[in-house]
Amino acid sequence: MQFPGMIGNHFSSALIGRNGEVEWCCFPYLDSPSHFGAYFDPVRGGRFQICPQGEFRSDQRYIPGTQVLETLFETPLGTGVVTDWMPLDDFSYSGPTLHREIQILEGQIHWITTCSPRFKNGEDSSHAERHLRGILFRGNHVEDLGILQSNMPIEISMNGSSAIARFTLHVGETAQFIWAWGRRTTGIHSELQTTIDQWRSIAHHCPAKGCIFGGPWHELVTRSGLVLKLLFTSYANTVAEGVAISSPPSSGQGRPTWGDRYASIRGGSSIIRALANLGYAKESQNHFFWLSDILERDGVENLQPLYTLDGGKIYSPSTHAPSTQDSHRTQRFQLDIYGHVILAAHEYYKIFGHLPPGVWSKLIDLADYLCQAWKRPDHGPQGASPRAEHFVTSKVYCWAALNQIGELALALGQLPSPRWTSEKVILHKTICDQGFDTTKNSFVRSFGGREMDASILSIFTLDFLPLNDPRILGTLDRIHAELSTGVLLKHSLQNDDSHTEAGIDLFSSFLLISCLALAGKTDEASDRMAELCTYASPLGLFSNEAESLDHPDGLPRSFPSASIHCSLINAALSIGLAKGRHQQQRLLA
């Protein structure tokens, strides 16, 4: 499939296809129901397309250093470009606006614009009516409102569900269309240059003494930083895993379903590190504030792996009603999430030199809880296993949590609990004794098993053993042998459940690069990094799975994927550190 481009601002985002169609757009927030959803359902999802009439060829590009998208159209009569963006500086907040501007570069082009929103993720129809300076669309609910404005004449279709504009533009002429949530009218004026300037001030800037991300992947790292910036919700301080989330139909037939956009407890330290080293100090700091607030509110035993973007619970025991396709995993006991919170606190302290008020006492509660909880079986990272086992990765995150909270206590002038130290020693020995297979010379998926999965790579990044330890090197060799497909890694050789295919795992593919760099195999890490980056879309975007490789006609479950772009940034960071470059200095709070 041809992956679309992404635009957005602090509140929402949209996916724009090469055919000039808004394939996915949710207003007023990123996790609101969609207004346009042709990305998942071209028939019932709703559309907003601007394209030449007749035959055309098209291509897309970003204006350098921005998330402003240009779609170039070539026709027999002329060449034109549609520029899509969302203004960044609307903090009023009365709702986001999607701006679409057409310019003619050569000759003339006959254009057609079709706007047919379908509210509530395509479940509701819409009715168009004239309103002030535009066409107002009403859905079946009072909040389902959107308005289309333009400097071109717009007609309402015979069935009253679409707005259509047909017009011809010559060189030097422009047309503008604005889609806004609610009844808001903005007036037809271009904020394009302002938005370009703002994005360029936001984008990663290399320091004068050389950039730690230097390499053939530098531009892709910069683009990944802008993706994280767009997926960061300024209204909640969360990082959405993707703009569009889908699940395949359970029957294997019919249309896919789209679930809630969510924020994960996992990966907080990686997000904080990636954002800080790209210069997004405020976002890095605010993301940990969100984690702290969740820990303060829910406490240790009520902590969940996934939350809605505003911090709400995906699953509530009081309702017994999961709200997403992935909520069956959310309910499963998953040990590693507690380690991720402590690791995030440790990373935050390294960068900012302090902890927010009240956090330390909650971290103590977490560590005390882990001292007994690590002995329990769990459902593994991502809650993917339907059967509880003693997963090696889960245990390693528990060990890392106890190790790093001890370091954090000393840095804060506190005395680490003796229990943390003693349990850490016992846990380390248990993992080495029961999680290592001597015949494979490798750590394995779970205690007493022989299967491998890519999550075991976390052993390399958490200082569990010296990187020259034979058990570490043996694990790296075994993962290469069993799970590698060129530069790509498979997650495992088996299916965890009916919802997960043991396919290509891009996150682990980038994580392996970090491991190689940490192990001193810098040249191999660099070569793999350069090749792996070629699997990005032409616009430099990644989904969370390599469906484009395995299933060319399939839809990614999450696009673009925050976790993949974050792992790419940190892989580049690991290579830079291995080459002796300097990491971001401690930032001021």
C-alpha positions in Angstrom: 0.0 0.0 0.0 1.0 3.6 -0.4 1.4 5.1 3.0 0.0 8.7 3.4 1.7 11.7 4.8 0.8 13.2 8.2 0.1 16.8 9.3 -1.1 18.2 12.6 -0.7 20.5 15.5 -0.8 20.4 19.3 -4.3 18.9 19.3 -5.0 16.7 16.3 -3.6 15.3 13.1 -4.6 14.1 9.7 -3.3 11.6 7.1 -3.2 12.9 3.5 -2.9 10.5 0.6 -1.0 11.0 -2.7 -4.4 11.3 -4.5 -5.1 14.5 -2.5 -7.5 12.8 -0.1 -7.7 13.4 3.6 -7.7 9.7 4.5 -8.0 10.1 8.3 -8.8 13.2 10.4 -10.3 13.4 13.9 -11.5 16.7 15.4 -11.3 18.3 17.8 -8.7 16.0 19.4 -6.4 13.3 18.1 -8.5 10.6 19.8 -11.9 12.0 18.9 -14.1 10.1 16.4 -13.1 10.7 12.8 -14.6 13.1 10.4 -12.8 11.5 7.5 -11.9 7.8 7.5 -11.2 6.6 4.0 -8.0 5.2 5.3 -9.9 2.3 6.8 -13.1 2.3 4.8 -13.1 4.1 1.4 -16.8 3.6 1.0 -18.3 4.6 4.4 -15.4 6.4 6.0 -15.9 9.9 4.6 -13.7 11.8 2.3 -12.2 15.2 1.5 -10.3 15.1 -1.7 -8.7 17.8 -3.9 -7.4 16.6 -7.2 -7.2 17.4 -10.9 -10.1 16.3 -13.1 -9.0 13.5 -15.4 -5.6 11.8 -15.5 -2.8 12.9 -13.3 0.4 11.7 -11.6 1.3 12.7 -8.1 4.0 12.7 -5.5 4.4 14.0 -2.0 7.1 15.7 0.0 7.5 17.7 3.2 8.7 21.3 3.1 12.1 20.7 4.8 12.2 21.0 8.6 8.4 21.0 8.8 5.3 18.9 8.9 3.8 20.9 6.1 2.9 18.5 3.3 3.0 19.2 -0.4 1.3 16.9 -3.0 2.5 17.6 -6.5 0.1 16.9 -9.3 1.2 16.6 -13.0 -1.5 16.7 -15.7 -1.3 17.0 -19.5 -2.3 20.6 -19.2 -0.2 21.8 -16.2 1.4 21.2 -12.9 0.1 22.2 -9.5 0.6 21.6 -5.8 -1.8 21.1 -2.9 -0.2 22.2 0.4 -1.7 20.8 3.6 -1.1 22.0 7.2 -2.7 22.8 10.5 -1.7 26.1 12.2 0.3 25.6 15.4 -0.5 28.7 17.4 -4.2 28.3 18.1 -4.2 28.0 21.9 -7.6 29.8 22.4 -8.8 26.8 22.2 -11.8 26.8 19.8 -10.7 23.8 17.7 -8.1 22.9 15.1 -8.4 23.8 11.5 -7.2 21.9 8.4 -5.8 24.2 5.7 -5.5 23.2 2.1 -4.0 25.6 -0.5 -3.7 25.0 -4.3 -1.1 26.7 -6.4 -0.4 26.3 -10.1 3.2 26.0 -11.1 2.8 25.5 -14.9 -0.1 25.8 -17.3 -3.6 25.4 -16.0 -5.5 22.6 -14.2 -9.2 21.8 -13.9 -9.7 20.9 -10.2 -12.5 19.0 -8.4 -13.0 19.1 -4.6 -15.3 16.7 -2.9 -16.0 17.0 0.9 -18.2 14.3 2.4 -17.6 13.9 6.1 -18.9 10.9 8.0 -18.9 11.5 11.7 -18.4 8.9 14.5 -15.8 6.9 12.6 -18.0 6.5 9.5 -21.1 5.3 11.5 -23.1 8.5 11.1 -24.1 10.3 7.9 -23.9 14.1 7.5 -26.2 16.7 6.0 -24.8 19.8 4.3 -26.3 23.3 4.5 -25.2 26.8 3.7 -24.0 28.8 6.8 -22.4 32.3 6.8 -19.2 32.0 4.8 -19.2 28.2 4.2 -20.9 24.9 4.1 -21.9 23.5 7.5 -22.2 19.7 8.0 -24.4 18.3 10.7 -24.2 14.7 12.0 -26.7 12.8 14.1 -25.4 14.2 17.4 -25.1 17.8 18.5 -21.3 17.7 18.7 -21.0 16.3 15.2 -20.4 19.6 13.3 -17.9 20.7 10.7 -17.6 23.6 8.4 -16.0 24.0 5.0 -14.8 27.4 3.8 -13.2 28.4 0.5 -12.5 31.3 -1.8 -14.0 29.1 -4.6 -17.7 28.6 -5.2 -19.0 25.5 -3.5 -22.2 23.6 -4.4 -24.1 21.1 -2.2 -24.8 17.7 -3.9 -28.3 16.6 -4.8 -28.5 14.2 -1.9 -27.3 16.9 0.5 -24.5 14.9 2.0 -21.5 16.4 0.1 -20.0 19.7 -0.9 -18.4 19.9 -4.4 -16.3 22.6 -6.1 -15.2 22.5 -9.7 -12.9 25.3 -10.9 -9.9 26.1 -13.2 -6.7 27.7 -12.0 -3.9 29.3 -14.0 -0.3 30.1 -13.1 -0.2 32.6 -10.3 -3.7 31.7 -9.1 -4.5 30.0 -5.8 -7.5 28.4 -4.1 -7.9 27.8 -0.4 -10.1 25.4 1.5 -10.4 25.2 5.3 -12.1 22.5 7.3 -12.9 23.4 10.9 -14.7 21.6 13.8 -18.0 23.1 15.0 -19.4 26.3 13.6 -16.2 28.1 13.7 -15.4 30.4 10.7 -11.9 31.7 10.4 -11.9 33.8 7.3 -10.0 32.8 4.2 -6.4 33.8 4.8 -3.2 31.9 4.5 -1.1 31.1 7.6 1.3 29.0 5.6 4.5 30.9 6.1 3.9 31.4 9.8 3.4 27.7 10.2 6.5 26.9 8.2 8.6 29.3 10.3 7.2 27.8 13.5 8.0 24.2 12.5 11.5 25.2 11.5 12.0 26.8 14.9 10.8 23.5 16.5 12.8 21.1 14.4 16.0 19.5 15.7 19.0 21.8 15.3 22.5 20.4 15.4 25.0 21.9 17.9 28.0 23.7 16.6 30.4 21.0 17.7 28.8 18.2 15.8 25.6 16.3 16.1 25.3 13.0 18.0 22.8 11.8 15.4 25.2 12.4 12.6 25.1 9.8 9.8 23.1 9.0 6.6 20.0 8.6 8.9 20.2 12.2 10.3 17.3 13.5 8.2 15.2 10.5 9.2 16.0 11.1 12.9 14.9 14.7 12.5 11.7 13.6 10.8 11.1 11.1 13.6 11.4 13.9 16.2 8.8 15.9 14.4 6.5 12.8 14.4 6.9 12.5 18.1 6.2 16.2 18.4 2.9 15.7 16.5 2.0 12.6 18.6 2.6 14.5 21.8 -0.7 15.8 23.2 -0.2 19.3 24.7 -3.6 19.0 26.4 -2.6 15.8 28.3 1.3 15.4 28.1 0.8 11.9 26.6 2.4 10.4 23.5 -0.1 8.7 21.3 1.1 5.4 19.8 -0.3 6.5 16.5 -2.7 8.8 14.6 -4.7 5.9 13.3 -5.2 2.6 15.2 -6.9 -0.4 13.6 -7.6 -4.1 14.3 -8.4 -6.6 11.7 -11.9 -8.1 11.7 -12.0 -11.1 14.0 -13.6 -13.2 11.3 -10.9 -12.4 8.8 -13.6 -10.8 6.5 -15.3 -7.4 6.4 -13.8 -4.1 7.3 -11.3 -3.5 10.1 -12.3 -1.7 13.3 -10.5 1.3 14.6 -9.8 1.4 18.3 -9.0 4.2 20.7 -5.7 6.1 20.3 -3.9 5.3 23.5 -0.8 6.2 25.6 1.4 3.5 27.1 3.2 3.3 30.4 6.0 1.4 28.7 8.9 3.1 27.1 8.8 6.2 29.2 12.6 6.3 29.6 13.1 5.9 25.9 10.6 8.7 25.1 12.2 11.1 27.7 15.7 10.4 26.3 14.7 10.8 22.7 12.8 14.0 23.2 15.5 15.6 25.4 18.3 14.8 23.0 16.4 16.3 20.1 15.9 19.5 22.0 12.3 18.9 23.1 13.0 19.5 26.8 9.5 20.7 27.7 7.8 17.7 26.1 10.4 15.3 27.7 9.7 16.8 31.1 5.9 17.0 30.7 5.7 13.3 29.7 7.2 12.3 33.0 4.8 14.6 34.8 2.0 12.6 33.2 3.5 9.3 34.4 3.9 10.8 37.9 0.2 11.9 37.9 -0.9 8.5 36.8 1.2 6.9 39.6 -0.2 9.3 42.2 -3.8 8.8 41.2 -3.9 5.0 40.6 -1.2 3.8 43.0 0.8 0.7 42.4 -1.7 -2.1 42.2 -4.1 -0.2 40.0 -1.5 0.8 37.4 -2.4 -0.2 33.8 -0.3 -0.7 30.8 -2.4 1.5 28.6 -4.4 4.7 29.1 -6.5 6.9 27.0 -4.7 10.1 25.8 -6.3 12.2 28.5 -5.2 9.7 31.2 -8.5 7.7 31.4 -8.5 4.0 32.0 -8.8 1.7 29.1 -10.5 -0.9 31.3 -12.5 -0.2 34.5 -13.2 -3.1 36.9 -16.4 -1.4 37.9 -17.8 -1.6 34.3 -16.3 -4.8 33.2 -16.5 -3.3 29.7 -13.3 -3.1 27.7 -13.3 -0.2 25.4 -10.8 -1.3 22.8 -9.7 -4.3 20.8 -6.5 -4.4 22.9 -8.2 -4.2 26.3 -8.1 -7.9 26.8 -4.3 -7.4 27.1 -4.7 -4.4 29.4 -6.4 -6.6 32.0 -3.6 -9.2 32.1 -1.0 -8.9 34.9 2.2 -7.5 33.3 5.3 -7.1 35.5 7.4 -5.1 33.2 5.3 -1.9 33.4 6.4 -1.3 37.0 10.0 -1.4 35.9 9.3 1.0 33.1 8.0 3.6 35.5 11.1 3.5 37.7 13.4 3.5 34.7 11.6 6.6 33.4 12.1 8.3 36.8 15.8 7.4 36.7 16.2 8.8 33.1 14.3 12.0 34.1 16.6 12.6 37.1 19.7 12.1 34.9 18.5 14.7 32.5 16.8 17.3 34.7 18.6 16.7 38.1 15.5 16.5 40.3 12.3 14.6 40.7 8.8 16.3 40.9 7.4 16.7 44.5 5.8 13.5 45.9 7.2 11.2 43.3 9.9 9.6 45.4 7.5 8.2 48.0 5.5 6.6 45.2 8.6 5.1 43.7 9.4 3.5 47.1 5.9 1.9 47.0 6.7 0.6 43.6 10.0 -0.9 44.6 8.5 -2.5 47.7 5.7 -4.0 45.6 8.2 -5.5 43.1 10.1 -7.2 45.9 7.3 -9.7 46.2 5.5 -9.3 42.9 8.5 -10.5 40.8 8.0 -14.0 42.0 4.6 -14.2 40.2 4.1 -15.3 36.6 2.8 -12.7 34.3 1.5 -12.4 30.7 4.7 -11.0 29.3 5.6 -7.7 27.6 2.5 -6.2 25.9 0.4 -8.8 27.7 0.6 -10.9 24.5 0.6 -14.3 26.1 -2.8 -15.7 27.1 -1.1 -17.9 29.6 0.9 -16.6 32.6 4.5 -17.6 32.6 7.8 -16.5 34.2 8.9 -14.4 31.3 12.6 -13.5 31.3 12.0 -10.0 29.9 9.5 -9.2 32.7 12.0 -10.4 35.4 14.8 -8.4 33.9 12.7 -5.2 34.0 12.0 -6.0 37.7 15.7 -6.4 38.3 16.5 -3.2 36.5 13.9 -1.3 38.5 15.4 -2.5 41.8 18.9 -1.7 40.6 18.1 1.8 39.3 16.0 2.9 42.3 19.0 2.0 44.5 21.1 4.3 42.3 18.4 7.0 42.4 18.2 6.8 46.2 21.9 7.5 46.6 21.7 10.4 44.1 18.9 11.9 46.2 20.8 11.4 49.4 18.6 8.6 50.6 19.5 5.2 51.9 18.3 2.3 49.6 16.2 -0.3 51.3 18.2 -3.4 52.3 15.3 -5.4 50.9 15.7 -3.9 47.5 19.3 -5.0 47.5 18.7 -8.5 48.7 15.8 -9.1 46.3 17.8 -7.7 43.4 20.6 -10.3 44.1 18.1 -13.2 44.4 16.3 -12.1 41.3 19.5 -11.8 39.3 20.6 -15.3 40.3 17.1 -16.7 39.5 17.1 -15.2 36.0 20.6 -16.5 35.2 19.7 -20.0 36.6 16.3 -20.5 35.1 16.2 -18.1 32.2 19.4 -19.2 30.5 19.5 -22.3 28.3 23.0 -23.8 28.3 22.4 -25.9 25.2 21.5 -22.8 23.2 24.0 -20.6 25.1 21.3 -18.0 25.3 18.7 -16.5 27.5 15.3 -17.6 26.4 11.7 -16.4 26.4 10.6 -17.9 29.7 11.9 -20.0 32.6 12.4 -23.6 31.6 11.5 -22.9 27.9 13.7 -23.0 24.8 11.8 -20.5 22.6 13.3 -17.2 21.7 11.7 -13.8 21.2 13.1 -10.4 20.4 12.1 -8.8 23.7 15.0 -10.6 25.3 17.2 -7.8 23.7 16.2 -5.7 26.7 18.9 -7.6 28.7 21.6 -5.6 26.7 20.2 -2.2 27.4 19.5 -2.6 31.2 23.0 -3.3 32.5 22.0 -6.8 33.6 25.4 -8.3 32.7 28.7 -6.9 31.3 28.3 -6.6 27.6 31.3 -8.9 27.0 29.8 -11.6 29.1 29.6 -14.9 27.1 25.9 -15.3 28.0 25.2 -11.9 26.5 27.2 -12.5 23.4 25.6 -16.0 23.0 22.1 -14.5 23.3 22.9 -11.9 20.6 24.2 -14.7 18.3 21.2 -16.9 18.9 18.7 -14.0 18.2 20.7 -13.4 14.9 20.4 -17.1 14.0 16.8 -17.7 14.8 15.0 -14.4 14.3 16.9 -12.4 11.7 15.6 -11.9 8.2 18.4 -9.7 6.8 18.3 -6.5 8.8 14.8 -7.3 10.0 13.9 -9.2 13.1 10.9 -11.4 13.7 9.4 -11.0 17.1 9.3 -14.8 17.6 8.8 -18.0 15.8 5.3 -18.6 17.2 2.0 -16.8 17.7 1.2 -15.6 21.2 -2.6 -15.5 20.5 -5.1 -15.1 17.8 -4.5 -11.3 17.7 -0.8 -11.4 17.1 1.2 -12.6 14.2 4.8 -13.6 14.8 5.9 -11.3 12.0 8.5 -8.6 11.4 9.2 -6.5 14.5 10.6 -3.1 13.6 10.9 -2.0 17.2 13.2 -4.9 18.0 15.0 -4.4 14.7 16.1 -0.9 15.8 16.7 -2.2 19.4 19.1 -4.7 18.0 21.1 -1.8 16.5 21.3 -0.2 19.9 22.5 -3.5 21.3 25.2 -3.9 18.7 26.4 -0.3 19.3 26.6 -1.0 23.1 28.5 -4.2 22.4 31.1 -2.2 20.5 30.0 -3.5 17.1 29.7 0.0 15.7 30.3 -0.8 12.1 27.7 -3.5 12.0 25.3 -1.3 13.9 25.8 1.5 11.4 25.4 -0.8 8.4 22.2 -2.2 9.7 20.9 1.2 10.6 21.5 2.6 7.2 19.7 -0.4 5.5 16.8 -0.5 8.0 16.0 3.1 7.4 15.3 2.3 3.8 12.1 0.6 5.0 10.6 3.9 5.9 7.8 5.3 3.7 8.9 7.8 1.0 8.0 10.5 3.6 10.1 9.0 6.3 7.3 7.4 8.3 7.0 4.0 9.9 4.1 1.9 11.0 4.3 -0.4 14.1 4.6 -3.5 12.0 6.1 -4.2 8.6 2.8 -5.1 6.9 4.0 -3.3 3.8 6.7 -6.0 3.6 4.6 -9.0 4.5 1.2 -8.0 3.3 1.4 -5.2 0.6 -2.3 -4.7 0.6 -2.8 -4.7 4.4 -3.3 -1.9 6.8 -0.8 -1.2 9.6 -2.3 -1.5 13.1 -0.8 1.8 14.1 0.4 4.6 11.8 2.7 6.3 12.2 4.1 4.5 15.2 5.6 6.5 18.1 7.4 3.5 19.5 9.2 2.7 16.2 10.2 6.3 15.6 11.4 6.5 19.2 13.5 3.3 18.8 15.0 4.7 15.6 16.1 7.9 17.4 17.6 5.9 20.3 19.4 3.6 17.9 21.0 6.6 16.2 21.8 8.0 19.7 23.5 4.7 20.7 25.6 4.7 17.6 26.6 8.3 18.2 27.6 7.5 21.8 29.6 4.4 20.6 31.5 6.7 18.3 32.5 9.0 21.2 30.0 11.8 20.5 28.4 13.6 23.4 24.8 13.2 24.7 22.6 16.1 25.5 23.8 17.9 28.6 21.6 18.1 31.7 18.7 20.4 31.1 17.3 23.0 33.4 14.0 22.3 35.0 
